[in-house]
Amino acid sequence: MNFQRAKHFLRHWGYYDENLSYLTEIDKKKMKLLYAGLKQLEPEERQLLADKYRTFDGKAVPDKELAEQYNKPVNDYRELRKNNEVKFYKALVKAELKREYEIERLEEILSNEDLLKVIDSTLSRLALKGLKQNYNSNDLRIVIGETINQMTIMFNDRT
């Protein structure tokens, strides 16, 4: 991850919060990473970044304005902000690495025989339902949901 990508997360903070119920799956994942990184900061560090970036028009508040609000010279404020951004960047990298590890671990778990057993079981259940009745999309949703639940339980049992 590069530093500019970390600032991208910060600049979209307000957008994520304001549009939570309308976010795409990708944006939801980005928001989770943003908050995973922010969670690693001290409250005052997080607040300083929020004052700068958590705007709802997508524009960061100018350093000069925030320096006055914090009652600091602009250069001192700027230095403090940059230090907090670097700390956020490092926390975000850790969060992303953790997420990648979890994805790799899930892929490893799902690539073994247990996944084949779950798929086989699901196909058998679908075939039985199909023989008993004309199967509709609601049945399919239920069976897929149950399969996902089984896979989640398997994953949680192994971690």
Secondary structure, DSSP 8 states (H G I E B T S, - for coil): --HHHHHHHHHTHHHHHHTGGG--HHHHHHHHHHHHHHHTS-HHHHHHHHHHH--SSS----HHHHHHHTTS-HHHHHHHHHHHHHHHHHHHHHHHHHHHHHHHHHHHHHTSHHHHHHHHHHHHHHHHHHHHS---HHHHHHHHHHHHHHHHHHHHHH-
